[in-house]
Amino acid sequence: MWKQILTYFYLRKRDPNEPRNINIKFMHGMNRISLLMFLVAVIVMIIRLITK
């Protein structure tokens, strides 16, 4: 799981034997956006808890 997350954020090189097609590229793009939105939401929640 962590290897996949690092790959989404370009912190690890992709496996050259991994299949590549347009559907997989779109799936990875959507997953990347979802993870970024989740991290932003967690940061906002933490900031709101600290400032109350």
C-alpha positions as semicolon CSV with decimal commas, in nm:
position;residue;x (nm);y (nm);z (nm)
1;M;0,000;0,000;0,000
2;W;0,273;0,250;0,093
3;K;0,465;0,177;-0,227
4;Q;0,154;0,260;-0,430
5;I;0,102;0,587;-0,242
6;L;0,464;0,687;-0,298
7;T;0,422;0,608;-0,667
8;Y;0,110;0,829;-0,687
9;F;0,306;1,124;-0,552
10;Y;0,608;1,052;-0,773
11;L;0,833;0,976;-0,474
12;R;0,920;0,634;-0,613
13;K;0,995;0,518;-0,967
14;R;0,727;0,318;-1,145
15;D;0,776;-0,048;-1,220
16;P;0,879;-0,075;-1,589
17;N;0,689;-0,405;-1,621
18;E;0,365;-0,246;-1,499
19;P;0,089;-0,238;-1,763
20;R;0,015;0,112;-1,891
21;N;-0,301;0,220;-2,063
22;I;-0,522;0,527;-2,052
23;N;-0,764;0,377;-1,797
24;I;-0,486;0,307;-1,548
25;K;-0,348;0,660;-1,595
26;F;-0,691;0,810;-1,522
27;M;-0,736;0,583;-1,220
28;H;-0,400;0,687;-1,076
29;G;-0,482;1,053;-1,142
30;M;-0,814;1,027;-0,961
31;N;-0,650;0,843;-0,670
32;R;-0,383;1,114;-0,648
33;I;-0,651;1,386;-0,632
34;S;-0,846;1,191;-0,368
35;L;-0,540;1,147;-0,148
36;L;-0,450;1,516;-0,174
37;M;-0,806;1,620;-0,084
38;F;-0,804;1,381;0,213
39;L;-0,474;1,521;0,340
40;V;-0,601;1,878;0,307
41;A;-0,918;1,787;0,499
42;V;-0,717;1,624;0,778
43;I;-0,492;1,930;0,803
44;V;-0,795;2,162;0,819
45;M;-0,952;1,947;1,093
46;I;-0,629;1,952;1,294
47;I;-0,601;2,331;1,260
48;R;-0,963;2,376;1,372
49;L;-0,903;2,155;1,676
50;I;-0,593;2,348;1,773
51;T;-0,744;2,695;1,733
52;K;-1,060;2,625;1,938
